[in-house]
Amino acid sequence: MKKKILLFIIVILATFTISFVVWTNNSSKAEQPALDALTSDSLVSYTQEDWIVFSPIAKQANTGFIFYPGGKVEPEAYAPALKEIAAQGYLVVNVPMPLNLAVFAINKADEVIEAYPEIESWVIGGHSLGGSMAAAYAQNNQESIDGLIFWASYPGGDMTDLKMPILSIYGTNDMGIDGILESDVNLPNNTIWEIIEGGNHAQFGYYGEQEGDGSATISAEDQQHQIIKSTLSFLDQFFN
């Protein structure tokens, strides 16, 4: 009887493990506009080994932006916006996650910070699940993180005592807008909110439609432009 119970448990665990791996491997793929951005040009140097790194060419960056991708989204999907941010003088490090889920590697930023000792200020942020995990890292590492950026995201708990500039950008047609709006009680009063009218969740990257998302009433290019503008305005205000 005990052997049958043990065998049953093993079968259940194996089935769960296989199902989970299949689910995580079904990540949203980066679309062509994102893949086209994975190059160096006259303004930005691109490298991809452990991380996807965009470095400004015209000047030595003093501020770095660590980016955690959204859950089950290929990190390359965010390349266009992150490259544009780097072109304005910021080191941008896009951190791939195990199984494309930042919850499995919240402290990946440790390695990035250690690899770039010349950077004076670090801002961390991310999209969706990535933003939530970036917030957790910021809260636990306030001695090394100087700013926090949410792209269609929000913290998992109370962060009202966080002593750093915070930016939250969201689209009015986002599938998770209720959670984003309700998160204001968990953020400091001086959090900067940027609203993208007609923007949705998926157009924070280039990875296609997302199940359950609202329909955007603006183009992906328009939404990306507003995301870049808001992010740069925040970085320029506090870190330039």
N, C-alpha and C positions, 0 to 999 in steps of 0.2 A: 504493500500500500504506500509506504514512504517513497519507494522508488518511482511509483506512478505519479505521486505528487511532485517530486523533484523534476521528473521529466516534463510534466505539465508546465512548471514554472520556467524551465529552460526554454521550452517552445514559445511561451508567451514573451519572454525577454528577447529571444532571437527575432520573433515577429515584429516586436516593437522597434528593435534596433534597425532592422532592415527597412521598415516603414519610415523611420525617422531619417535615415540616410537618403532614401529615395526622395523624401519631401524636401530636404535641404539642398539636394543636388538639382532640384527643379527651380533654380534661382532665375530671376529676370536678367536677361542678357543685355549688355551694352549695345546700343544701336549705332549706326554708322557715324552720325555727327560726333558721338563721343569717341569712337575709335579714330576718327580723323584728327582729333585733338591730341592724340598720343604721339606727338612729335616735338622736336626742338624747332625754334624759329629765331628771328633776330632779337626777340624780347625775352624769351623763356628757354631755359635748358630743361629737357625732360629726361628722366632716368626711371627705370623700373626694375628693381631687384626684390628686396624684401618689401619695399613700399613703392607707391607711385609718387614721384617727387617732381615738383615744378619749382625751379629756382630762377629768380630774376637775373638777367644778364647785365643790365645797365648799372646796378649798384649792389653792394653787399647788404643783404637783408639783416635787419636787427630784430624783426618780429617774425615768428613762425606760426602758422595755422595748421594744427593737427586735425584731420577730418576723419570721422568714423562713418562709413557708408550705412545706408538703410538695410534692414533685415532682408535677407534673400535677394539682394541686388548686387550684381557684379560691381566692384569698386570703380572700374573704368567708366561706368555710366555717368560719373560726375566730372569727368575730365574737362569739358568745355568751360564750365563756370570756374573751376579751381585754377585752370590755366590762366584765365583772364585776371583772377585775383593776384596770381603770382606776377603777372606782367606789370602790375602796379607797385612792385617792390617788396612783396612778401614771400618768404619761403612757405610753400604749401606741401604738406605731406599727407597723402591719402593712404590710409592704413587698411589693407585687405584683412579680413577676419576669417577665422576657422569656420568652415561651412557657411560663410557669408552671414554670420550672426555675431554681432559685437558683444553679446552677452557672454560669450565664451572667452573673451580676451579684453576685458575692460582696461587692464593695465598696460596694453600695448604701447601707450604713449610714453611709458618709462624708457623704452628702448630708443624712441625717436629723440627725446630730450637728451639722452646720454650721447647720442650720435652727433649732435650739433651744439657743442658747448659754446660756440660763438654767438648763438641766438640769445638776446637779452630778455625778450618777453615772449611768452607762449600763450596763444589763444587756442582753445580746443572747442570743437563743435561737431555736428553731424546731422544726418537726415533721419527722421523717424526713430527707429530703435537705436540707430547709431547716435543720435542726439541725446537720447535718454542715458545711454551708457557713457557718453562723453561728460554729461552732467554729473554722473556718479563719480567719475574720475576727478573732475574739477573739485567737487566737494571734499574728496578725500586727499587731495594734493594741492591745497591752497598755497603752499609755500613755493610751488613751481609753476602754477597756472595763473595767468593774469586776466583772462577773459573767457567768456563762454558764449557760443552761438548755437541757437536752435534753428534748424531748417525743418519746418513742419513736424515739430517734436515738442516734448515737454518733460520735466523731471518726474521721477518716480516717487518723490516724497518732498518733505519740507526743506526748502533751500532759502528761506527768507533771511537767514543770517549770513548769506554768502557775500563777502566783501570784494566784489570784482564787477566790472561792467558786464552786462548780459544783454544779448540781442535775441529776440524771437521773431522769426519771419514765418508767415503762414498765408495760404490761399483761402479765399472765402468759400471755395467749392471743394475743399479738402474733406476726405471721408472721415477724418478724425478731428474735425474742427471743435466738437464739443469738449473733448479732452484738452485740447490746446487752450481754449478760452477758460475752462475751469481751472487750469493750472496757474492762473495769475495769483491765486491765494498761496501758492507754494514758492513764489518768486519774490525777490525784493521789489519794493515800490518803485525803484528807479530803473527797472527793466525797460529796455527800449522795445517797442512793438512795431513791426512793419507789416502792413496788410497788403496782400496782392489781390485786388478785385478780380474775380473770375479765374484765379489760379486754383489748381488742384494739388493732390499729393504727388502723383507720379511725375509731374513736370518739373520737380526739383532735380531730376536727372534725365538722362535719355535712355530709358529702358522700356518704353512702350506703356500700354495701359495696365492698370493695376486693379485686380478684382475688388469690387466693392467701393472703388473710388468714385468721387463725383466727377462729372464731365466739366472740363475746363471750357471757359468761354473766351479765352485768349490763347494765342499760339504758344507753343513751347518756347520759341525764340523770345517772345515778349516776356514771358514769365522768367526765363533765364536772365534776361537783361535786368529785370527788377531785382532778382535775387542777388546778382553781382553788384548792382548799384547800392543796395541796402547794406550788404556785407562790407563793401569797401568804405562806405560812409562811416560805418561803425569802427572799422579798423583805423581809418585815418583820424577819426576824432580822438581815440584813446591811445593809439600806439604809433603815431607818426610824428 
